[in-house]
Amino acid sequence: MQKLQNGEIFDGKYQVVKMLGHGGMGTVYQAVELELQRQVAIKLVHDQLLFGGRHRARASVHLML
């Protein structure tokens, strides 16, 4: 699983603010969606939990309310 650094641009859309936590499923980061300037959470899932032999980490992004 890739590790994101503070200030890094992820997927060309999100700027990482900080890591919020990690556990058995993956790691969650606080980020800013650059185009709309809104706070989001990015969850990167551990590689070993992915199906179908994908080699890059799967990410999900959720609006932080």
Summary of the structure (lengths in Angstrom):
residues: 65
radius of gyration: 11.7
end to end distance: 26.6
largest distance: 34.2
contacts: 165
relative contact order: 0.25
helix: 5%
strand: 49%
